[in-house]
Amino acid sequence: MKAARFIVSGQVQGVWFRASARDQAQALGLRGYAKNLPDGRVEVLAVGDAAAIDTLAAWLRQGPELAHVEDLERLDAHEDEAGEGFVTI
């Protein structure tokens, strides 16, 4: 089991980014969350299979149709930070 935290910068709030990230993560069988940060970025925590996390990371670089991702930062995380399922906060 792997865990990663992503910080997504750009036009990523108000464009269905969190809901789309949740849908992608659920389809990949990941646990975690997507939440808006006060500075306009989105934080995504993903826990699960390493290949599934890499697939989500590739999707996060693009985001949904209305988003414009400028930067994606990947940080280490601990699997205990995620609850059951994948939620938006």
ChimeraX attribute file (.defattr): number of C-alpha atoms within 10 A of each C-alpha:
attribute: neighborCount
match mode: 1-to-1
recipient: residues
	/A:1	8
	/A:2	16
	/A:3	22
	/A:4	20
	/A:5	22
	/A:6	20
	/A:7	19
	/A:8	26
	/A:9	19
	/A:10	14
	/A:11	17
	/A:12	21
	/A:13	19
	/A:14	11
	/A:15	15
	/A:16	15
	/A:17	25
	/A:18	24
	/A:19	17
	/A:20	18
	/A:21	24
	/A:22	24
	/A:23	14
	/A:24	19
	/A:25	29
	/A:26	15
	/A:27	11
	/A:28	16
	/A:29	16
	/A:30	25
	/A:31	22
	/A:32	25
	/A:33	25
	/A:34	24
	/A:35	19
	/A:36	19
	/A:37	13
	/A:38	7
	/A:39	7
	/A:40	14
	/A:41	19
	/A:42	21
	/A:43	20
	/A:44	26
	/A:45	27
	/A:46	31
	/A:47	27
	/A:48	19
	/A:49	16
	/A:50	15
	/A:51	11
	/A:52	19
	/A:53	22
	/A:54	13
	/A:55	14
	/A:56	22
	/A:57	22
	/A:58	12
	/A:59	15
	/A:60	22
	/A:61	17
	/A:62	15
	/A:63	23
	/A:64	18
	/A:65	10
	/A:66	14
	/A:67	18
	/A:68	18
	/A:69	17
	/A:70	12
	/A:71	14
	/A:72	19
	/A:73	12
	/A:74	14
	/A:75	11
	/A:76	11
	/A:77	16
	/A:78	14
	/A:79	17
	/A:80	9
	/A:81	14
	/A:82	19
	/A:83	12
	/A:84	9
	/A:85	14
	/A:86	23
	/A:87	21
	/A:88	15
	/A:89	11
